Amino acid sequence: MDDFAASRKVLVITLEQLGFDNIEEVSDGNSALVRLKSGLFDLVIMEMDMPKMSGLELLKQIRYDPNLKQIPVLMVTENGMQENIVAAFKAGLNAYVVKPVDVKVFAEKMKNIFV
């Protein structure tokens, strides 16, 4: 299992522990955008660094699309590089967490998004 797949699995398990049960996952930014345009979603959780399209670019695409722009976005990053986080918030990010993801911090971020 590669790093990205392992990271996604940890997030899925964490979401399930928090009571979420309708979870879909994709392996890259392009696939995510295609999937978002073909369904109804209440939340997007993405990596900052993804293959084929960065998390920042995907976020910009989501915010540009009138059918997607209202979906809350939480970004997961391995690094807390301030300039990336600032750029993401300027692009419309709702929240972020730094890996490794702490379940309590993640739960608090999710609570804040849906309040």
C-alpha positions in Angstrom: 0.0 0.0 0.0 1.4 3.4 -0.9 1.6 6.4 1.3 -1.4 8.2 -0.2 -3.6 5.1 0.0 -2.5 4.6 3.7 -3.3 8.2 4.5 -6.7 7.9 2.9 -7.4 4.8 4.9 -6.5 6.5 8.1 -8.9 9.4 7.3 -11.7 7.0 6.3 -11.3 5.1 9.6 -11.3 8.4 11.5 -14.4 9.6 9.7 -16.1 6.3 10.5 -15.2 6.7 14.2 -16.8 10.1 14.1 -20.1 8.6 12.7 -19.7 9.3 9.0 -20.7 6.4 6.8 -21.2 7.6 3.3 -17.5 8.1 2.3 -16.0 8.1 -1.2 -12.3 8.3 -2.0 -10.3 8.9 -5.1 -6.6 8.8 -5.7 -5.9 12.2 -7.3 -7.1 15.7 -7.8 -8.4 15.3 -11.4 -10.5 12.2 -10.4 -11.8 14.2 -7.4 -13.0 17.0 -9.6 -14.7 14.7 -12.0 -16.4 12.8 -9.1 -17.5 16.1 -7.5 -19.1 17.2 -10.7 -21.1 14.0 -11.0 -22.6 13.7 -7.5 -23.8 15.5 -4.4 -21.3 15.9 -1.6 -21.5 17.5 1.9 -17.8 17.8 2.5 -14.5 17.5 0.7 -11.4 16.3 2.6 -8.2 16.5 0.5 -4.5 16.4 0.7 -2.5 19.5 0.0 -0.1 17.5 -2.1 -1.9 15.2 -4.6 -1.0 13.7 -7.9 -2.3 15.2 -11.2 -3.7 18.4 -9.5 -2.6 20.0 -6.2 -5.0 20.4 -3.4 -4.8 24.2 -3.8 -5.7 23.9 -7.5 -8.6 21.6 -6.8 -9.8 24.0 -4.1 -9.7 26.8 -6.6 -11.7 24.7 -9.1 -14.3 23.9 -6.5 -14.7 27.5 -5.5 -15.0 28.6 -9.2 -17.7 26.1 -10.0 -21.2 27.5 -9.1 -22.5 24.0 -8.4 -19.6 23.1 -6.0 -18.6 26.3 -4.4 -20.8 25.9 -1.3 -19.2 22.6 -0.3 -17.0 22.9 2.8 -13.3 21.9 2.2 -10.9 20.5 4.9 -7.3 20.1 3.8 -4.8 17.7 5.2 -1.1 18.5 5.0 2.1 16.9 6.0 3.7 20.2 6.6 2.4 23.3 8.3 4.0 25.5 5.7 2.4 28.9 6.5 2.4 30.2 2.9 0.5 27.2 1.6 -2.1 27.4 4.4 -2.5 31.2 3.8 -2.9 30.6 0.1 -5.5 27.9 0.7 -7.5 30.1 3.1 -7.4 33.0 0.5 -8.8 30.5 -2.0 -11.7 29.6 0.2 -10.5 26.8 2.5 -12.7 26.1 5.5 -10.2 24.3 7.7 -7.0 22.3 7.7 -5.3 19.6 9.8 -1.6 18.6 9.9 -0.6 14.9 9.7 -0.4 12.8 11.6 -4.1 13.5 12.1 -5.2 13.6 15.7 -8.7 12.3 16.1 -9.7 15.0 18.7 -8.3 17.8 16.6 -10.0 16.4 13.5 -13.3 16.1 15.3 -13.1 19.7 16.4 -12.3 20.9 12.9 -15.3 18.9 11.6 -17.5 20.4 14.3 -16.5 23.9 13.4 -17.2 23.3 9.7 -20.7 22.1 10.3 -21.7 24.7 13.0 
